[in-house]
Amino acid sequence: MRNVEITGWGKCMPPNVLSNHDLEQLVDTSDDWITTRTGIKERRISHVEASELAAVAGLRALAAAGKTVDDVDLLMVATCSGDSIIPSTASVVQKRMETWNAAAMDLNAACSGFVYGLVVGTNMIRGGTYQTVLLVGTEKLHHLLDFTDRSTCILFGDGAGAVVLEGSDESAGVLASDLGTDGSAGHVLEVPVDGTMGDRGHPDPAMCGISMEGQEIFRRAVTKMSESSLIALDKAGLRLDDVDLLIPHQANSRIIDATARRLGLDGAKVYVNIQSYGNTSAATVPVALTEALEDGRISPGDIVLFAAFGGGLTWGSLVYKWGSRVTPLGKSDAELPPPDRNTLELLRPNFDFFGLPERMA
Ligand SMILES: CC(C)(COP(=O)(O)OP(=O)(O)OC[C@H]1O[C@@H](n2cnc3c(N)ncnc32)[C@H](O)[C@@H]1OP(=O)(O)O)[C@@H](O)C(=O)NCCC(=O)NCCS
C-alpha cells in the first residue's frame, strides 16, 4: 500500500489579540482563573472570514511543499465556523487560492475535523483517486461567542493551519488511525439554534452561541483521546514508548495534561501552544504541527501521535512516522490584509447580538 506523507505545512493567525486581561474588562473573570483552569493566556480575533485565513495558510503550506496551486487535486476544509453553508467554505477557499484543478469540500467533525481530514485525505490518495491533497483547518469561532457567558467566551479563538498530503514511496507517513463518534451525546457541546432545525426567529440569542457542559466534555475528552491513541498505536504495532511527540487538540491544558497522565506519557513529549491561541477547534492541530516543526520539536524518523476530541461528540487519533524533511522547501509571500479595526471593535457585532458583557453594561 502506498504511503502518504505530509510534505508541506503552514498557519495563518489573525493579528488582533484578546488577552485574559482584556477579558477581565468585559466579564467577571481573572487572568489567574483562566490560566489555572485552561492554560490560555490570549487568543486571536479575526478581522477576515475563515476562508481568507484558510487561503493564506493553504498558500503557505503549498510553498513549504514546493507545490503550486495547480498541483492540488483535492481541497478539504475542516471547519465548524465557515463562511457559509452554500457555497461550502472550501469552494470559497478554492476561489481565493485559485486551485482550479481541485475538487473542494468541507468536512465538519468540529474540533476533531482536522484529524478526520487527515484520515480521509490519506485514504483518497491510497485509493488512487487523488495525488495531492490540501487539507486546511480554519475557524472564525468568535462569531459564535456570547460574551455574556463567561464559561465559554474565554475558551475559543480564531485561526487556520494547513498541510499538503502526497503519496510517497518512502517508509514514512501515516501508519494507523482511529476515529469515533457518539451522536447520542451531541447535546453536550452544541450551537442549539442553527441549521434547518433552528427557529429563525428564536427570541433568545444565547441559543445561537456555543453552549456546553464543561465538566462532561472534560471527562469524555480525556477518556476518548487516550483510548483512541492506544487503539491507533496498537494498529500501528507500536507502543507508547515509541512516541516522540504527541500533538493533541488544544482545548484546555488540563485536558492535555490529564490525557498524557492517563496514557503514562512524559509531559516533555507533548506539544502545547494553547497559551497563545486558545481553542481554535479544527485549526489547533495543524497550527500546533506547524509550530512544532518551526520550534525544531520534530526530527526525521520521529513517531508523531495526533489526538483530538470535539463536538459531535467526535474523537480521533493518528500515528505518523515523520519523513526525512523537517524544513519547508519554500516560503509564500501570502499575507492577510491589515485589520482596520481594533479587537474590541471586531467584537462589537457579538455585543449587539448576544448582549453587552456584564462589565460594559
Ligand atoms: C469550562 C471549564 C474551563 C470550567 O472549568 P471547571 O473547573 O469545570 O469550572 P466549573 O464549570 O465547575 O465552574 C467553577 C466555578 O467557576 C465559575 N466560572 C466559570 N467560568 C469562569 C470564568 N471565566 N471566570 C471565573 N469564574 C468562572 C463558575 O461559575 C463556577 O462558579 P461557582 O462555583 O460559584 O458556581 C472546564 O470545564 C473545561 O475546560 N471544560 C472543557 C471545555 C472544552 O474544552 N470545550 C471544547 C471541547 S473541544
The ligand as an SDF file (V2000), in Angstrom:
LIG
                    3D

 48 50  0  0  0  0  0  0  0  0999 V2000
  -15.0310   25.3420   31.0730 C   0  0  0  0  0  0  0  0  0  0  0  0
  -14.0290   24.8780   32.1400 C   0  0  0  0  0  0  0  0  0  0  0  0
  -12.7430   25.6620   32.0000 C   0  0  0  0  0  0  0  0  0  0  0  0
  -14.6350   25.1890   33.5020 C   0  0  0  0  0  0  0  0  0  0  0  0
  -13.7510   24.7510   34.4990 O   0  0  0  0  0  0  0  0  0  0  0  0
  -14.3160   23.9470   35.7600 P   0  0  0  0  0  0  0  0  0  0  0  0
  -13.1800   23.6970   36.6400 O   0  0  0  0  0  0  0  0  0  0  0  0
  -15.0780   22.7650   35.2050 O   0  0  0  0  0  0  0  0  0  0  0  0
  -15.2520   25.0140   36.3820 O   0  0  0  0  0  0  0  0  0  0  0  0
  -16.8350   24.8940   36.7390 P   0  0  0  0  0  0  0  0  0  0  0  0
  -17.6320   24.8650   35.4770 O   0  0  0  0  0  0  0  0  0  0  0  0
  -17.0170   23.7870   37.7340 O   0  0  0  0  0  0  0  0  0  0  0  0
  -17.0520   26.2660   37.4580 O   0  0  0  0  0  0  0  0  0  0  0  0
  -16.4300   26.5420   38.6960 C   0  0  0  0  0  0  0  0  0  0  0  0
  -16.8030   27.9550   39.0890 C   0  0  0  0  0  0  0  0  0  0  0  0
  -16.1180   28.8700   38.2400 O   0  0  0  0  0  0  0  0  0  0  0  0
  -17.0380   29.7910   37.6880 C   0  0  0  0  0  0  0  0  0  0  0  0
  -16.5600   30.2260   36.3900 N   0  0  0  0  0  0  0  0  0  0  0  0
  -16.8900   29.7230   35.1660 C   0  0  0  0  0  0  0  0  0  0  0  0
  -16.2470   30.4250   34.2250 N   0  0  0  0  0  0  0  0  0  0  0  0
  -15.5000   31.3630   34.8500 C   0  0  0  0  0  0  0  0  0  0  0  0
  -14.6240   32.3660   34.4180 C   0  0  0  0  0  0  0  0  0  0  0  0
  -14.3710   32.5800   33.1200 N   0  0  0  0  0  0  0  0  0  0  0  0
  -14.0190   33.1360   35.3430 N   0  0  0  0  0  0  0  0  0  0  0  0
  -14.2550   32.9690   36.6390 C   0  0  0  0  0  0  0  0  0  0  0  0
  -15.0880   32.0310   37.1150 N   0  0  0  0  0  0  0  0  0  0  0  0
  -15.7030   31.2430   36.2360 C   0  0  0  0  0  0  0  0  0  0  0  0
  -18.3520   29.0320   37.6540 C   0  0  0  0  0  0  0  0  0  0  0  0
  -19.4240   29.9330   37.6050 O   0  0  0  0  0  0  0  0  0  0  0  0
  -18.2980   28.2670   38.9310 C   0  0  0  0  0  0  0  0  0  0  0  0
  -18.6310   29.1400   39.9740 O   0  0  0  0  0  0  0  0  0  0  0  0
  -19.5000   28.5870   41.2430 P   0  0  0  0  0  0  0  0  0  0  0  0
  -18.6280   27.5550   41.8660 O   0  0  0  0  0  0  0  0  0  0  0  0
  -19.6950   29.8210   42.0530 O   0  0  0  0  0  0  0  0  0  0  0  0
  -20.7420   28.0370   40.6430 O   0  0  0  0  0  0  0  0  0  0  0  0
  -13.7420   23.3600   32.0040 C   0  0  0  0  0  0  0  0  0  0  0  0
  -14.8600   22.6140   32.4140 O   0  0  0  0  0  0  0  0  0  0  0  0
  -13.3740   22.9680   30.6090 C   0  0  0  0  0  0  0  0  0  0  0  0
  -12.4190   23.4550   30.0510 O   0  0  0  0  0  0  0  0  0  0  0  0
  -14.1180   22.0120   30.0260 N   0  0  0  0  0  0  0  0  0  0  0  0
  -13.8640   21.6070   28.6530 C   0  0  0  0  0  0  0  0  0  0  0  0
  -14.4310   22.6160   27.7000 C   0  0  0  0  0  0  0  0  0  0  0  0
  -13.8840   22.4130   26.3150 C   0  0  0  0  0  0  0  0  0  0  0  0
  -12.7310   22.1670   26.1490 O   0  0  0  0  0  0  0  0  0  0  0  0
  -14.7430   22.5490   25.3070 N   0  0  0  0  0  0  0  0  0  0  0  0
  -14.3470   22.3730   23.9610 C   0  0  0  0  0  0  0  0  0  0  0  0
  -14.0820   20.9330   23.7150 C   0  0  0  0  0  0  0  0  0  0  0  0
  -13.4280   20.6220   22.1580 S   0  0  0  0  0  0  0  0  0  0  0  0
  1  2  1  0
  2  3  1  0
  2  4  1  0
  2 36  1  0
  4  5  1  0
  5  6  1  0
  6  7  2  0
  6  8  1  0
  6  9  1  0
  9 10  1  0
 10 11  2  0
 10 12  1  0
 10 13  1  0
 13 14  1  0
 14 15  1  0
 15 16  1  0
 15 30  1  0
 16 17  1  0
 17 18  1  0
 17 28  1  0
 18 19  1  0
 18 27  1  0
 19 20  2  0
 20 21  1  0
 21 22  1  0
 21 27  2  0
 22 23  1  0
 22 24  2  0
 24 25  1  0
 25 26  2  0
 26 27  1  0
 28 29  1  0
 28 30  1  0
 30 31  1  0
 31 32  1  0
 32 33  2  0
 32 34  1  0
 32 35  1  0
 36 37  1  0
 36 38  1  0
 38 39  2  0
 38 40  1  0
 40 41  1  0
 41 42  1  0
 42 43  1  0
 43 44  2  0
 43 45  1  0
 45 46  1  0
 46 47  1  0
 47 48  1  0
M  END
$$$$
